[in-house]
Amino acid sequence: MDEAEQMAHQLERLVGDPIADAVQGFVRVVSVSEPVGRFGYLSCTIRLATEADGIPETFIDTEIATRRKWWPKVGQRLPARIARSQPDRVDINWDALAPRSER
């Protein structure tokens, strides 16, 4: 962890951030609803399972809005920070849905 990351982690702890004790891991897409909307960004309900060393698998239901071409796929893994004390608290890198060439 570099100095900036250490300082950010300390600040999270000071302000009582619920994911201050987070570790790097992944969330795996378990299910995705059909798109809601017609153009541009579409919304969907998504079920995720956490994957991180030392943290039990936890299922999370959430809603996201994204472009059709970046639609999540069942089985897809996205990088995430997962709280040790509350594994249903995650910070997901949603940009990972986009192809590398578009990030």
C-alpha positions in Angstrom: 0.0 0.0 0.0 1.5 3.4 -1.0 1.6 6.4 1.2 -1.6 8.0 -0.3 -3.5 4.8 0.2 -2.4 4.6 3.8 -3.5 8.1 4.5 -6.9 7.5 2.8 -7.3 4.3 4.9 -6.5 6.3 8.2 -9.0 9.0 7.2 -11.7 6.4 6.6 -11.1 5.0 10.1 -11.2 8.5 11.6 -14.5 9.4 10.1 -16.1 6.0 10.8 -16.4 4.9 7.2 -18.2 1.5 7.2 -15.6 0.0 4.9 -12.5 1.3 6.7 -11.5 -2.3 7.4 -12.0 -3.3 3.7 -9.7 -5.7 1.9 -9.3 -6.2 -1.9 -11.4 -8.9 -3.4 -14.0 -9.4 -6.1 -17.7 -9.5 -6.5 -19.1 -12.1 -8.8 -22.3 -11.5 -10.8 -24.9 -14.1 -9.8 -27.9 -12.8 -11.6 -29.0 -9.7 -13.6 -32.5 -8.5 -14.4 -33.7 -7.4 -17.8 -32.9 -3.8 -18.7 -35.3 -1.1 -17.6 -35.5 1.9 -19.9 -35.1 2.5 -23.6 -32.1 4.6 -24.4 -28.7 5.6 -23.0 -28.2 4.3 -19.5 -30.5 1.4 -18.5 -31.1 0.2 -15.0 -31.1 -3.3 -13.6 -31.2 -5.2 -10.4 -28.1 -7.3 -9.9 -27.2 -10.0 -7.3 -23.5 -10.3 -6.4 -21.5 -12.7 -4.3 -18.4 -11.4 -2.5 -15.0 -13.2 -2.9 -12.2 -12.2 -0.6 -9.6 -14.1 1.5 -10.8 -14.5 5.1 -14.3 -13.2 4.5 -17.3 -15.6 4.1 -19.1 -15.4 0.8 -21.9 -12.8 1.2 -24.8 -12.1 -1.3 -25.7 -8.6 -2.1 -28.6 -7.2 -4.1 -28.2 -3.8 -5.6 -29.4 -1.7 -8.6 -27.2 -0.1 -11.1 -27.5 2.0 -14.3 -25.1 1.4 -17.2 -25.0 1.3 -20.9 -26.3 -1.7 -22.8 -22.9 -2.4 -24.3 -21.4 -2.7 -20.7 -24.2 -4.9 -19.4 -23.1 -7.2 -16.6 -22.9 -10.9 -17.4 -23.5 -13.7 -15.0 -20.2 -15.1 -13.8 -18.4 -11.8 -14.4 -16.0 -10.8 -11.6 -15.4 -7.1 -10.7 -12.7 -5.8 -8.4 -14.1 -4.6 -5.1 -13.1 -3.6 -1.6 -15.0 -5.7 0.9 -15.4 -4.7 4.6 -14.2 -7.4 7.0 -16.6 -6.5 9.7 -19.7 -6.0 7.4 -19.1 -8.1 4.3 -22.3 -6.7 2.7 -20.5 -3.3 2.6 -18.6 -3.1 -0.7 -16.9 -0.5 -2.9 -17.1 -1.9 -6.4 -15.1 -0.8 -9.4 -18.0 -0.5 -11.8 -15.7 0.9 -14.5 -14.5 -2.7 -14.9 -17.8 -3.4 -16.8 -16.4 -1.3 -19.7 -13.9 -3.0 -22.1 -10.3 -2.0 -21.4 -10.3 0.1 -24.6 -13.1 2.3 -23.3 -11.8 2.9 -19.7 
